[in-house]
């Protein structure tokens, strides 16, 4: 009884993780996963380093 419930919970967790991965891979690209860097320069001289 307990083992069947545990197995169903693990299957549900695995399904939700895989569904979330597929959604972020093919449908929706959240900002924190895009890996896009800012186009602005930092620093006083504008060289892109911290002065």
Backbone bond lengths (Angstrom), bond angles and torsions (degrees), N, CA, C in turn:
res aa  C-N    CA-C-N  psi(-1)  N-CA   C-N-CA  omega(-1)  CA-C   N-CA-C  phi
1 X - - - 1.450 - - 1.530 110.41 -
2 X 1.323 116.50 -51.51 1.462 119.69 -178.33 1.526 110.75 -70.06
3 X 1.319 116.54 -36.73 1.466 119.83 -179.28 1.525 111.45 -66.14
4 X 1.336 117.19 -36.12 1.462 119.51 178.85 1.523 110.69 -68.24
5 X 1.330 116.87 -39.19 1.459 120.76 178.31 1.524 110.31 -65.80
6 X 1.313 117.08 -43.24 1.457 121.44 177.94 1.525 111.21 -62.35
7 X 1.316 116.85 -40.02 1.458 120.96 179.05 1.525 110.79 -65.48
8 X 1.316 118.00 -41.07 1.463 120.84 178.73 1.521 111.31 -66.49
9 X 1.319 117.35 -37.27 1.462 120.52 177.81 1.522 110.26 -66.05
10 X 1.324 117.78 -42.28 1.464 120.82 178.69 1.527 111.84 -65.50
11 X 1.319 117.24 -38.39 1.463 120.74 177.03 1.521 110.01 -65.17
12 X 1.324 117.75 -41.22 1.460 121.57 178.99 1.527 110.92 -63.98
13 X 1.317 117.14 -43.65 1.469 120.56 178.51 1.526 110.70 -62.91
14 X 1.320 117.34 -43.73 1.463 121.37 178.43 1.523 111.22 -62.62
15 X 1.322 116.79 -42.08 1.461 121.24 178.56 1.523 111.07 -63.33
16 X 1.329 117.66 -43.46 1.463 120.56 -179.44 1.524 111.69 -66.48
17 X 1.318 117.30 -39.02 1.464 120.29 177.92 1.526 110.76 -65.43
18 X 1.323 116.96 -43.76 1.468 119.42 -179.22 1.522 111.44 -68.71
19 X 1.316 117.60 -37.62 1.464 120.43 177.04 1.524 110.67 -64.98
20 X 1.321 117.18 -42.77 1.461 120.66 177.26 1.512 112.05 -62.14
21 X 1.322 116.62 -39.53 1.464 119.99 177.73 1.524 111.00 -63.56
22 X 1.318 117.17 -45.81 1.462 120.10 -178.95 1.520 111.75 -65.26
23 X 1.319 117.27 -36.74 1.467 120.00 178.55 1.521 110.19 -65.54
24 X 1.339 117.58 -45.72 1.463 119.18 -179.91 1.523 111.96 -72.01
25 X 1.306 118.19 -23.32 1.464 120.98 -179.71 1.529 111.83 -78.65
26 X 1.333 117.49 -42.42 1.461 120.25 -171.02 1.524 115.12 -113.98
27 X 1.313 119.77 -24.68 1.460 120.51 -171.61 1.518 111.71 -109.51
28 X 1.308 117.81 -55.99 1.455 122.17 -170.19 1.511 109.85 -122.70
29 X 1.330 116.34 124.70 1.460 121.46 178.60 1.532 108.77 -108.62
30 X 1.324 117.82 99.22 1.460 119.08 177.75 1.523 111.47 -68.12
31 X 1.323 116.26 157.81 1.460 121.39 -174.86 1.521 112.17 -63.44
32 X 1.326 117.66 -34.97 1.458 119.27 -176.81 1.520 113.03 -76.79
33 X 1.332 118.78 -10.43 1.461 121.54 177.66 1.524 113.14 -105.18
34 X 1.325 117.32 -4.41 1.459 119.21 -174.44 1.525 112.46 -73.42
35 X 1.324 117.92 -28.67 1.456 120.45 179.69 1.513 113.39 72.31
36 X 1.310 116.64 14.81 1.450 121.25 -178.51 1.525 109.39 -81.40
37 X 1.321 116.21 132.12 1.450 120.22 -179.97 1.519 109.55 -92.39
38 X 1.321 114.76 158.64 1.460 120.15 178.88 1.525 110.12 -69.08
39 X 1.313 115.58 148.07 1.456 120.50 177.61 1.522 112.03 -89.26
40 X 1.320 117.01 -4.75 1.452 120.20 -177.65 1.519 110.27 -83.09
41 X 1.319 115.17 151.92 1.453 120.55 176.99 1.517 108.55 -94.72
42 X 1.301 115.65 153.91 1.460 119.42 177.08 1.518 108.85 -121.14
43 X 1.293 115.91 164.72 1.453 119.99 -179.25 1.516 111.09 96.58
44 X 1.313 115.95 166.02 1.460 121.37 -176.39 1.522 110.88 -74.08
45 X 1.309 117.96 -43.39 1.460 120.78 -175.66 1.527 112.86 -84.05
46 X 1.324 118.12 -5.56 1.456 120.59 179.14 1.516 113.43 78.01
47 X 1.328 117.68 18.62 1.463 120.40 -177.52 1.524 112.32 -83.05
48 X 1.321 116.51 -8.76 1.452 119.68 -179.29 1.511 113.70 95.66
49 X 1.313 116.87 2.32 1.460 119.89 177.82 1.525 109.03 -113.77
50 X 1.301 117.05 162.82 1.464 120.87 178.34 1.519 109.45 -81.00
51 X 1.324 115.25 114.93 1.478 119.97 178.82 1.504 109.73 -95.47
